[in-house]
Amino acid sequence: MFTSLQSVPLGLLPFVVMLLVLLAVGVAAVRWWSIRRGGESEPAADHPEESHGYPLASWRYVYDLDKSDAKREVASVNEQAETLADADRKRRRK
């Protein structure tokens, strides 16, 4: 065992450590730049919304709707709320 450790040149150790540190800093910088640019913050348009993954992806989708689509969605939600309210009123009358 000692013979294999003696064959490793210790003069290269600082060079290898510095190379690994520079590589780690480079990877971190590229990752930071990618996040800063926003490459991964948008959910994919062709994939359905899922319960796991990027948080608030469904909220981002709502904000990305066109105004006409948003008005249609709001009208649909209001119609569903009215239907539920009518059903609740009918249930209470009985």
Secondary structure, 3 states (H helix, E strand, C coil): CHHHHHCCCHHHHHHHHHHHHHHHHHHHHHHHHHHHHCCCCCCCCCCCCCCCCCCCHHHHHHHCCCHHHHHHHHHHHHHHHHHHHHHHHHHHHC
